[in-house]
Amino acid sequence: MICFFKVVARCRLSSGKFKIASNIRPRDTNTLGIKDPHLLDFPFQPQVTARPVPVIDVRTESRPPPPRQADLMFRVNFLLLITFVLTLPICCATAQESTASPDTSSFAQYSFTLNQDGRVTWTLEDSTGAALDFAPDEQRRILREICFPKALERAEAGKTPDLWTVGYFYINGDIIEKDLDAAGVAFRRGLKFDRPQGFLFLAGVYHLTALAEEREDYFQQANDMYLEALAANLDVPAASIIPLAGTYVGGWYGVKVDLEKADKLLTEAQKAHPEDPLVQLAIAKLRYHQKRYSEAIDSAEIAQQGLVDLPEQFLKARSYKFASALRGGMISRIDAKEFMSMGLTAPGMSDLTGSLAWTILAIFFLAFLILLWRTRRSWTKEPRKGPGIRLTLCWILVAIFGVGIGFIITLPGLDNLLGRWIGAIVILVACLIAVFFGGWQRYFGPAPICTGRKGFLIGLAIIVGCIVGQLLVTLGYQEIYKLVMGKAPDQQLVTLFMKSENLWQLAGILFIVGIAIPFYEEVLFRGFLFDSVNRRWGSITAFVVSSVVFAVVHGPVYAVPLMFLAFALGWARMKTGNLKMSFLIHAANNSFATLLMYFGSP
């Protein structure tokens, strides 16, 4: 249009007294001597008035066209302008329509895809099944205004497959208003024609929406639909049922813990998928929370057999097995070798390797160095009485932590049966050093335990009597515990590591359990603790306190039967004035228990 007006200006001036070139700008007119600038149709006001002179086109310096030729050019350009103005809207509309979407007349049918996120993806196709590339808004308009009314009409007329597929229009709410109830009605009609896909998909939509919005009513709806599908022997994937059951077990997403609902779901799932190890793993978790520990162990063992190729799930099954055995007092159902390997691979235990394990071990050694330094001062500083109550309690606490250090850390060479007892060996060495600082003569002096054959027989009878008495007391306690609590008492976890597979391991366990542990326990309880309490409150108080603390440290469940052994050891300490007899009784009792476990006695 700008070019057109330049031509018009040239034509008008060429017919009068003046003519100018089309490329002359308004600021150049002062040099032309034009008196009346309005004749040029340019919005400027010249400041210099001069007589008119002819103007020559500075670009071409050619002669201007004749008047008739200029008038003809003006008319032709005017007609072209009118034609352009009239056809411009039509061209723009055509271009916009061509770029917006294909012709809707080519649309013949539609299809849809069900996604795992609970959404339906729609595709418009031509008569050959080829997908049509419509703009999203146009596609939704076609589905809403053409496809849905036809599908609804056919569904109301009882025609398949629209009788149930019309339910997919109600799922997401991007075509028509979301209505899951209407979708459920349509999908239930599909069940009569053996088309359960829509019904199962809707159950999954309820479940996913419940997770996203934390709606308990949607969890309930999904639960009811899954149970209905399982009751109808439909192929409900286990991966859909297990998370919903886990929600009821854990009380997640705003749902109250309901083990009964989880039990119904998993029971039906087990009937539909009897060999699925993931279902067995979910059942093991449920039985653990229901405190049905024996059944939990059974399900966990079945799950382990099928989850060998899934390490993470395999470890979960083993964890529930071990936890159920510990909580249910069925440690005998756990293999000691398998339990020790858990330190390398079990969740929560792998963190106690590497630098963290070395850090724990370093702190452990540092604590013993401080204790040895303070103990040496107590033996050498006047009066030479030995460790006091506070120092003795520190020894006991560090020893309790140290004896289990081999079970919670994993270092090179310590992932075996004997390596798990490294803490006990370190404590034995530390107590030997502490006793050599000044207590050896007091606790293990040269005085004989007994003299003559009679004294030997009396000492042997005391040792055997303590062992038999402790065994009878323990068995009686277990029976009374069963009558009162309705189950056997929990076994001590340490018994897992008293099992040995060959004679070499048996010899190592006998050294640790039968010699090392009795030695440092006698030094700490009947040595340091007995003497420190005796100096303040007398021997009777020292006898009671040392015995009770010894029993309680071994666990609250077996503290009662261990009172018999504790008092026997304390009595031996009072009568002999040293630790020789009590150490022999203690060592004989532990060795007897180790031999019983080696030969398979319960």
C-alpha positions as CSV (number, residue, x, y, z in Angstrom):
1,M,0.0,0.0,0.0
2,I,2.9,2.4,0.7
3,C,4.2,1.8,-2.8
4,F,0.8,2.4,-4.2
5,F,0.6,5.9,-2.6
6,K,4.0,6.8,-3.8
7,V,2.8,6.0,-7.3
8,V,-0.4,8.1,-6.8
9,A,1.7,11.1,-5.6
10,R,3.9,10.8,-8.8
11,C,0.8,10.8,-11.0
12,R,-0.9,13.8,-9.5
13,L,2.2,16.0,-9.7
14,S,3.0,14.9,-13.2
15,S,-0.4,16.3,-14.4
16,G,0.2,19.8,-13.0
17,K,2.9,22.3,-12.9
18,F,5.2,20.2,-10.6
19,K,6.6,16.8,-10.6
20,I,8.7,15.0,-8.0
21,A,10.4,11.7,-7.6
22,S,8.7,9.0,-5.5
23,N,11.8,8.6,-3.4
24,I,12.0,12.2,-2.1
25,R,11.5,12.4,1.7
26,P,9.6,15.2,3.5
27,R,12.8,16.8,4.9
28,D,14.1,17.3,1.4
29,T,11.3,19.6,0.2
30,N,12.9,22.8,1.6
31,T,15.5,22.5,-1.1
32,L,12.9,22.3,-3.9
33,G,11.4,25.7,-3.6
34,I,7.8,24.4,-3.3
35,K,5.3,27.1,-2.3
36,D,2.2,25.0,-1.5
37,P,3.3,21.7,0.1
38,H,-0.3,20.4,0.5
39,L,-0.4,19.6,-3.2
40,L,2.1,16.8,-2.4
41,D,-0.2,15.0,0.2
42,F,2.7,14.9,2.7
43,P,2.3,16.1,6.3
44,F,5.0,18.7,6.5
45,Q,5.3,22.4,6.7
46,P,8.2,23.9,4.7
47,Q,10.0,26.8,6.2
48,V,11.4,28.3,3.0
49,T,9.1,29.6,0.2
50,A,10.6,29.8,-3.3
51,R,9.4,30.0,-6.8
52,P,8.4,26.6,-8.2
53,V,10.9,25.0,-10.4
54,P,10.8,21.7,-12.2
55,V,12.2,18.7,-10.4
56,I,14.2,16.0,-11.9
57,D,14.3,12.4,-10.6
58,V,17.8,12.3,-9.1
59,R,17.9,8.5,-9.3
60,T,17.2,8.0,-12.9
61,E,17.2,11.5,-14.4
62,S,14.7,10.2,-17.0
63,R,11.9,12.0,-18.5
64,P,8.5,11.8,-16.7
65,P,5.7,9.8,-18.4
66,P,3.1,11.7,-20.5
67,P,-0.1,12.8,-18.8
68,R,-2.3,10.1,-20.4
69,Q,0.1,7.3,-19.5
70,A,0.3,8.5,-15.9
71,D,-3.5,8.6,-15.6
72,L,-3.7,5.0,-17.0
73,M,-1.2,3.9,-14.4
74,F,-3.2,5.5,-11.6
75,R,-6.3,3.7,-12.6
76,V,-4.6,0.3,-12.9
77,N,-3.0,0.7,-9.5
78,F,-6.3,1.8,-8.0
79,L,-8.1,-1.3,-9.3
80,L,-5.3,-3.6,-8.0
81,L,-5.7,-2.0,-4.5
82,I,-9.5,-2.5,-4.5
83,T,-9.0,-6.2,-5.5
84,F,-6.4,-6.7,-2.8
85,V,-8.6,-5.2,-0.1
86,L,-11.6,-7.3,-1.1
87,T,-9.7,-10.6,-1.3
88,L,-7.5,-10.2,1.8
89,P,-10.1,-11.5,4.4
90,I,-10.9,-14.5,2.3
91,C,-7.3,-15.4,2.0
92,C,-6.6,-15.0,5.7
93,A,-9.6,-17.2,6.7
94,T,-8.6,-19.8,4.2
95,A,-5.0,-19.9,5.6
96,Q,-6.2,-20.0,9.2
97,E,-8.6,-22.8,8.4
98,S,-6.0,-24.8,6.6
99,T,-3.5,-24.5,9.5
100,A,-6.0,-25.2,12.3
101,S,-7.0,-28.7,11.5
102,P,-7.8,-31.1,8.8
103,D,-11.2,-31.3,7.3
104,T,-13.6,-32.8,9.8
105,S,-15.4,-34.6,6.9
106,S,-12.5,-37.0,6.8
107,F,-13.2,-38.1,10.4
108,A,-14.8,-41.6,10.5
109,Q,-14.1,-43.2,13.9
110,Y,-12.3,-42.9,17.2
111,S,-10.1,-45.1,19.5
112,F,-8.7,-44.8,23.0
113,T,-5.8,-46.0,25.0
114,L,-5.8,-46.7,28.8
115,N,-2.7,-45.3,30.6
116,Q,-1.3,-46.5,33.9
117,D,-1.7,-43.0,35.4
118,G,-5.5,-43.4,35.1
119,R,-6.0,-41.2,32.1
120,V,-7.6,-42.1,28.7
121,T,-5.9,-41.0,25.5
122,W,-8.2,-40.5,22.5
123,T,-7.4,-40.7,18.8
124,L,-9.5,-39.7,15.9
125,E,-9.1,-41.8,12.7
126,D,-10.3,-41.8,9.1
127,S,-12.0,-44.7,7.4
128,T,-8.7,-46.5,6.9
129,G,-7.8,-46.3,10.6
130,A,-5.1,-43.7,10.1
131,A,-4.8,-41.1,12.9
132,L,-5.9,-37.6,12.1
133,D,-3.9,-34.7,13.4
134,F,-6.4,-32.4,14.9
135,A,-5.6,-29.5,17.3
136,P,-6.3,-30.5,20.9
137,D,-9.2,-28.1,21.3
138,E,-10.7,-29.2,18.0
139,Q,-10.3,-32.9,18.9
140,R,-12.1,-32.4,22.3
141,R,-14.9,-30.5,20.5
142,I,-15.4,-33.3,18.0
143,L,-15.4,-35.9,20.8
144,R,-17.8,-33.8,22.9
145,E,-20.2,-32.8,20.1
146,I,-20.1,-35.7,17.7
147,C,-18.6,-38.9,19.3
148,F,-20.1,-38.8,22.8
149,P,-23.7,-38.1,21.7
150,K,-23.5,-41.0,19.2
151,A,-21.9,-43.3,21.7
152,L,-24.6,-42.4,24.4
153,E,-27.4,-42.9,21.9
154,R,-26.0,-46.3,20.9
155,A,-25.6,-47.3,24.6
156,E,-29.1,-46.4,25.4
157,A,-30.2,-48.5,22.5
158,G,-28.3,-51.4,24.0
159,K,-25.7,-51.7,21.2
160,T,-22.3,-53.0,21.9
161,P,-19.5,-52.0,22.5
162,D,-20.8,-48.5,23.2
163,L,-23.0,-50.1,25.9
164,W,-19.9,-50.1,28.2
165,T,-17.2,-48.0,26.3
166,V,-19.3,-44.9,26.8
167,G,-18.1,-45.0,30.4
168,Y,-14.6,-43.9,29.3
169,F,-16.0,-40.5,28.4
170,Y,-16.8,-39.9,32.1
171,I,-13.3,-40.7,33.5
172,N,-11.0,-37.7,33.2
173,G,-13.5,-34.8,32.7
174,D,-11.6,-33.2,29.8
175,I,-14.3,-34.1,27.3
176,I,-17.5,-33.9,29.4
177,E,-18.0,-33.4,33.1
178,K,-16.3,-36.1,35.2
179,D,-18.8,-38.6,36.6
180,L,-17.2,-41.8,38.0
181,D,-20.6,-43.1,39.1
182,A,-21.9,-43.0,35.6
183,A,-18.7,-44.7,34.4
184,G,-19.2,-47.4,37.0
185,V,-22.8,-48.1,35.7
186,A,-21.5,-48.4,32.2
187,F,-18.6,-50.7,33.1
188,R,-20.8,-53.0,35.1
189,R,-22.8,-53.5,32.0
190,G,-19.6,-54.6,30.4
191,L,-19.1,-57.3,33.0
192,K,-22.2,-59.1,31.7
193,F,-20.6,-59.3,28.3
194,D,-17.3,-60.6,29.7
195,R,-15.6,-57.2,29.3
196,P,-14.0,-56.4,32.7
197,Q,-11.3,-54.0,31.4
198,G,-13.3,-50.9,32.1
199,F,-14.4,-52.0,35.5
200,L,-10.8,-52.8,36.6
201,F,-9.6,-49.6,35.1
202,L,-12.1,-47.6,37.1
203,A,-11.1,-49.4,40.3
204,G,-7.5,-48.2,39.6
205,V,-8.7,-44.7,38.9
206,Y,-10.5,-44.6,42.3
207,H,-7.3,-45.9,43.9
208,L,-5.0,-43.4,42.2
209,T,-7.4,-40.5,42.9
210,A,-7.5,-41.6,46.5
211,L,-3.7,-41.5,46.7
212,A,-3.5,-38.1,45.2
213,E,-6.4,-36.5,47.1
214,E,-6.2,-38.6,50.3
215,R,-9.9,-39.5,50.1
216,E,-10.9,-42.4,52.3
217,D,-14.2,-42.9,50.5
218,Y,-12.3,-43.5,47.2
219,F,-10.1,-46.0,49.0
220,Q,-13.2,-47.8,50.2
221,Q,-14.7,-47.7,46.7
222,A,-11.5,-49.2,45.2
223,N,-11.5,-51.8,47.9
224,D,-15.1,-52.8,47.2
225,M,-14.5,-53.0,43.5
226,Y,-11.4,-55.1,43.8
227,L,-13.2,-57.5,46.1
228,E,-16.1,-57.7,43.7
229,A,-13.8,-58.4,40.8
230,L,-11.9,-61.1,42.8
231,A,-15.2,-62.7,43.8
232,A,-16.2,-62.9,40.1
233,N,-12.9,-64.6,39.4
234,L,-11.7,-61.7,37.3
235,D,-7.9,-61.5,36.6
236,V,-7.1,-58.7,39.0
237,P,-3.3,-57.9,38.9
238,A,-1.6,-58.5,42.2
239,A,0.2,-55.2,41.7
240,S,-3.1,-53.4,42.1
241,I,-4.2,-55.1,45.3
242,I,-0.9,-55.1,47.2
243,P,-0.5,-51.3,47.5
244,L,-4.1,-50.9,48.6
245,A,-3.7,-53.6,51.3
246,G,-0.4,-51.9,52.4
247,T,-2.3,-48.6,52.8
248,Y,-4.7,-50.3,55.3
249,V,-1.8,-52.0,57.1
250,G,0.3,-48.8,57.4
251,G,-2.5,-46.3,57.8
252,W,-1.1,-44.1,55.0
253,Y,-2.7,-41.2,53.1
254,G,-5.2,-40.3,55.8
255,V,-6.6,-43.8,56.1
256,K,-7.1,-45.4,59.5
257,V,-5.2,-48.7,60.1
258,D,-7.6,-51.5,59.3
259,L,-5.9,-54.9,59.3
260,E,-9.3,-56.7,58.7
261,K,-9.8,-55.0,55.3
262,A,-6.2,-55.8,54.4
263,D,-6.7,-59.4,55.5
264,K,-9.8,-59.8,53.2
265,L,-8.0,-58.3,50.2
266,L,-4.8,-60.4,50.6
267,T,-6.8,-63.6,51.3
268,E,-8.7,-63.2,48.0
269,A,-5.5,-62.2,46.2
270,Q,-3.8,-65.3,47.5
271,K,-6.7,-67.4,46.1
272,A,-6.3,-65.7,42.7
273,H,-2.5,-65.7,42.7
274,P,-1.4,-68.7,44.9
275,E,2.2,-68.7,43.6
276,D,2.9,-65.0,43.5
277,P,5.8,-64.3,45.9
278,L,4.9,-60.6,46.2
279,V,1.5,-61.6,47.5
280,Q,3.2,-63.8,50.1
281,L,5.5,-60.9,51.0
282,A,2.5,-58.7,51.6
283,I,0.8,-61.4,53.7
284,A,4.0,-61.8,55.8
285,K,3.9,-58.1,56.5
286,L,0.3,-58.3,57.5
287,R,0.8,-61.3,59.8
288,Y,3.7,-59.5,61.5
289,H,1.4,-56.6,62.3
290,Q,-1.3,-59.0,63.4
291,K,1.3,-60.6,65.7
292,R,0.7,-64.0,64.1
293,Y,4.4,-64.5,63.9
294,S,4.5,-68.2,63.0
295,E,2.3,-67.6,59.9
296,A,4.4,-64.5,59.1
297,I,7.6,-66.7,59.0
298,D,5.8,-69.3,56.8
299,S,4.8,-66.6,54.2
300,A,8.2,-64.9,54.3
301,E,9.9,-68.2,53.6
302,I,7.6,-68.9,50.6
303,A,8.3,-65.3,49.4
304,Q,12.0,-65.8,49.7
305,Q,12.0,-68.7,47.4
306,G,10.3,-66.7,44.6
307,L,12.2,-63.5,45.1
308,V,15.7,-64.6,44.5
309,D,16.0,-62.5,41.4
310,L,14.6,-59.4,43.1
311,P,17.2,-58.5,45.8
312,E,15.3,-55.7,47.4
313,Q,12.1,-57.7,47.8
314,F,14.1,-60.7,48.9
315,L,15.7,-58.7,51.7
316,K,12.3,-57.4,52.8
317,A,11.0,-61.0,53.1
318,R,14.0,-62.0,55.1
319,S,13.6,-59.0,57.4
320,Y,10.0,-59.9,58.2
321,K,11.1,-63.5,58.8
322,F,13.8,-62.4,61.3
323,A,11.6,-59.8,63.0
324,S,8.8,-62.3,63.4
325,A,11.1,-64.9,64.8
326,L,12.6,-62.4,67.3
327,R,9.2,-61.0,68.4
328,G,7.5,-64.4,68.5
329,G,10.3,-66.2,70.5
330,M,11.1,-68.6,67.6
331,I,14.7,-67.9,67.0
332,S,15.3,-71.6,66.5
333,R,13.6,-71.1,63.0
334,I,16.4,-68.7,62.0
335,D,19.6,-70.0,60.5
336,A,22.6,-68.4,62.2
337,K,24.6,-68.2,59.0
338,E,21.8,-66.5,57.1
339,F,21.2,-64.1,60.0
340,M,24.9,-63.1,60.0
341,S,24.9,-62.4,56.3
342,M,22.1,-59.9,56.9
343,G,24.8,-57.5,58.2
344,L,26.2,-57.1,54.7
345,T,22.9,-56.8,52.7
346,A,20.0,-56.0,54.9
347,P,18.3,-52.6,54.8
348,G,19.6,-50.4,57.5
349,M,22.6,-52.6,58.2
350,S,24.6,-51.7,55.0
351,D,25.3,-48.2,56.5
352,L,27.5,-49.8,59.2
353,T,30.3,-50.7,56.8
354,G,33.2,-48.9,55.5
355,S,34.3,-45.6,57.1
356,L,31.3,-45.6,59.5
357,A,32.3,-49.1,60.8
358,W,35.9,-48.0,61.3
359,T,34.7,-44.9,63.2
360,I,32.6,-47.0,65.5
361,L,35.5,-49.4,66.2
362,A,37.8,-46.4,66.8
363,I,35.4,-44.9,69.4
364,F,35.1,-48.3,71.0
365,F,38.9,-48.6,71.4
366,L,39.2,-45.0,72.6
367,A,36.6,-45.7,75.3
368,F,38.6,-48.6,76.6
369,L,41.8,-46.7,76.6
370,I,40.2,-44.0,78.8
371,L,38.8,-46.7,81.1
372,L,42.2,-48.4,81.4
373,W,43.9,-45.1,82.3
374,R,41.3,-44.4,85.0
375,T,41.5,-48.0,86.3
376,R,45.3,-47.9,86.6
377,R,45.0,-44.7,88.6
378,S,42.5,-46.3,90.9
379,W,44.9,-49.2,91.6
380,T,48.0,-47.0,92.1
381,K,46.6,-44.0,93.8
382,E,46.4,-44.1,97.6
383,P,44.3,-45.7,99.0
384,R,44.6,-48.6,96.5
385,K,41.0,-49.7,96.5
386,G,40.3,-50.2,92.8
387,P,37.5,-48.7,90.6
388,G,34.6,-46.9,92.2
389,I,30.9,-47.3,91.4
390,R,30.9,-44.7,88.6
391,L,33.9,-46.1,86.9
392,T,32.5,-49.6,87.3
393,L,29.2,-48.6,85.7
394,C,31.1,-47.1,82.8
395,W,33.0,-50.4,82.3
396,I,29.7,-52.3,82.3
397,L,28.1,-49.9,79.7
398,V,31.0,-50.0,77.4
399,A,31.2,-53.8,77.7
400,I,27.4,-54.1,76.8
401,F,28.0,-52.0,73.7
402,G,31.3,-53.7,72.8
403,V,30.0,-57.3,73.0
404,G,27.6,-56.5,70.1
405,I,29.9,-54.4,68.0
406,G,30.8,-57.4,65.8
407,F,27.1,-57.9,65.1
408,I,26.4,-54.4,63.9
409,I,29.5,-53.6,61.9
410,T,31.1,-55.4,59.0
411,L,34.8,-55.2,58.4
412,P,37.1,-57.3,56.2
413,G,37.6,-60.7,57.8
414,L,34.8,-60.2,60.4
415,D,31.9,-61.5,58.4
416,N,32.1,-65.0,59.8
417,L,30.9,-66.7,63.0
418,L,34.0,-66.1,65.1
419,G,34.4,-62.6,63.7
420,R,31.1,-61.5,65.1
421,W,32.5,-62.1,68.6
422,I,35.4,-59.7,68.1
423,G,33.9,-57.3,70.7
424,A,34.0,-60.0,73.4
425,I,37.6,-60.7,72.6
426,V,38.5,-57.0,72.9
427,I,36.7,-56.8,76.2
428,L,38.6,-59.9,77.5
429,V,41.9,-58.3,76.6
430,A,40.9,-55.0,78.3
431,C,39.8,-56.7,81.5
432,L,43.0,-58.7,81.6
433,I,45.0,-55.5,81.4
434,A,42.9,-53.8,84.0
435,V,43.3,-56.8,86.4
436,F,47.1,-56.9,85.9
437,F,47.3,-53.2,86.9
438,G,46.6,-54.2,90.5
439,G,43.7,-56.7,91.0
440,W,45.1,-60.0,90.0
441,Q,46.3,-61.0,93.5
442,R,42.9,-60.0,94.9
443,Y,40.7,-61.9,92.3
444,F,42.9,-64.7,91.1
445,G,45.7,-65.1,93.7
446,P,47.8,-68.1,94.3
447,A,45.6,-69.5,97.1
448,P,44.0,-72.9,96.0
449,I,40.3,-73.1,95.5
450,C,40.0,-76.3,97.5
451,T,42.4,-78.7,99.2
452,G,42.3,-82.5,99.1
453,R,40.1,-84.9,97.4
454,K,37.1,-84.0,99.6
455,G,37.5,-80.3,98.7
456,F,37.7,-81.2,95.0
457,L,34.5,-83.3,95.2
458,I,32.7,-80.6,97.0
459,G,33.7,-78.0,94.5
460,L,32.7,-80.3,91.6
461,A,29.4,-81.0,93.3
462,I,28.8,-77.3,93.6
463,I,29.5,-76.7,89.9
464,V,27.3,-79.6,88.7
465,G,24.5,-78.6,91.1
466,C,24.6,-75.0,89.8
467,I,24.4,-76.2,86.2
468,V,21.5,-78.6,86.9
469,G,19.7,-76.2,89.1
470,Q,19.9,-73.4,86.4
471,L,18.6,-75.8,83.8
472,L,15.6,-76.9,85.9
473,V,14.8,-73.3,86.9
474,T,14.9,-72.2,83.2
475,L,12.6,-75.1,82.1
476,G,10.2,-74.4,84.9
477,Y,10.2,-70.7,84.1
478,Q,9.4,-71.4,80.4
479,E,6.4,-73.5,81.4
480,I,5.0,-70.9,83.8
481,Y,5.5,-68.2,81.1
482,K,3.5,-70.3,78.6
483,L,0.6,-70.7,81.1
484,V,0.5,-67.0,81.9
485,M,1.3,-65.4,78.5
486,G,0.0,-68.1,76.2
487,K,3.3,-68.4,74.3
488,A,6.9,-69.4,74.9
489,P,9.3,-66.7,76.1
490,D,11.5,-65.0,73.5
491,Q,14.9,-66.7,73.1
492,Q,18.0,-64.6,73.5
493,L,19.4,-63.4,70.1
494,V,22.8,-64.4,71.2
495,T,21.9,-68.0,70.9
496,L,22.0,-67.7,67.1
497,F,25.8,-67.1,67.4
498,M,26.3,-70.0,69.8
499,K,25.5,-72.5,67.0
500,S,28.5,-74.1,65.2
501,E,28.7,-76.2,62.1
502,N,31.9,-78.1,62.8
503,L,34.4,-78.9,65.6
504,W,36.6,-75.9,64.8
505,Q,33.8,-73.5,65.2
506,L,32.7,-75.4,68.3
507,A,36.1,-74.9,69.8
508,G,36.1,-71.2,69.0
509,I,32.6,-70.7,70.4
510,L,33.6,-72.6,73.6
511,F,36.6,-70.3,74.0
512,I,34.5,-67.2,73.6
513,V,31.3,-68.2,75.4
514,G,32.9,-70.6,77.9
515,I,36.0,-68.6,78.9
516,A,36.2,-65.1,77.6
517,I,32.7,-63.9,78.5
518,P,32.6,-65.6,82.0
519,F,36.0,-64.0,82.8
520,Y,35.2,-60.4,82.0
521,E,31.7,-60.7,83.5
522,E,33.1,-62.0,86.7
523,V,35.7,-59.2,86.8
524,L,33.1,-56.5,86.2
525,F,30.1,-57.8,88.3
526,R,31.7,-59.9,91.1
527,G,34.9,-58.0,91.0
528,F,34.6,-54.2,90.4
529,L,30.9,-53.8,91.2
530,F,30.9,-56.1,94.2
531,D,34.0,-54.4,95.8
532,S,32.8,-50.8,95.1
533,V,29.3,-51.4,96.7
534,N,30.9,-53.4,99.5
535,R,33.1,-50.5,100.5
536,R,30.0,-48.3,101.0
537,W,27.1,-50.5,102.1
538,G,28.5,-53.9,103.1
539,S,28.8,-57.4,101.6
540,I,25.1,-58.3,101.7
541,T,24.1,-55.2,99.7
542,A,27.0,-55.9,97.3
543,F,25.8,-59.5,96.9
544,V,22.3,-58.4,96.0
545,V,23.2,-55.5,93.8
546,S,25.8,-57.4,91.8
547,S,23.5,-60.3,91.3
548,V,20.5,-58.3,90.2
549,V,22.5,-56.1,87.8
550,F,24.0,-59.2,86.3
551,A,20.6,-60.8,85.7
552,V,19.0,-57.7,84.3
553,V,21.8,-57.0,81.8
554,H,21.2,-60.4,80.2
555,G,17.6,-59.3,79.1
556,P,14.4,-58.6,80.9
557,V,12.7,-61.8,79.8
558,Y,15.3,-64.2,81.2
559,A,16.3,-62.0,84.2
560,V,14.1,-64.1,86.5
561,P,15.6,-67.6,85.8
562,L,19.1,-66.1,85.7
563,M,18.7,-64.9,89.2
564,F,19.4,-68.4,90.4
565,L,22.8,-68.4,88.6
566,A,23.5,-64.9,89.7
567,F,22.9,-65.6,93.4
568,A,25.0,-68.8,93.1
569,L,27.9,-66.8,91.7
570,G,27.6,-64.1,94.2
571,W,27.5,-66.7,97.1
572,A,30.7,-68.2,95.7
573,R,32.3,-64.8,95.7
574,M,31.3,-64.1,99.3
575,K,32.5,-67.4,100.6
576,T,35.8,-67.6,98.8
577,G,36.7,-63.9,98.8
578,N,37.9,-64.2,95.2
579,L,36.6,-64.9,91.7
580,K,38.1,-68.4,91.1
581,M,35.1,-70.4,92.1
582,S,32.5,-68.1,90.6
583,F,34.5,-68.1,87.3
584,L,34.6,-71.9,87.2
585,I,30.8,-72.2,87.8
586,H,30.1,-69.5,85.2
587,A,32.4,-71.1,82.6
588,A,31.0,-74.6,83.2
589,N,27.4,-73.3,82.8
590,N,28.1,-71.5,79.5
591,S,30.1,-74.4,78.1
592,F,27.3,-76.8,78.9
593,A,24.7,-74.6,77.1
594,T,27.0,-74.3,74.0
595,L,27.4,-78.1,73.9
596,L,23.6,-78.6,74.2
597,M,23.1,-76.3,71.2
598,Y,25.8,-78.0,69.1
599,F,24.1,-81.4,69.6
600,G,20.7,-80.0,68.7
601,S,19.0,-79.8,72.1
602,P,16.3,-77.1,72.3
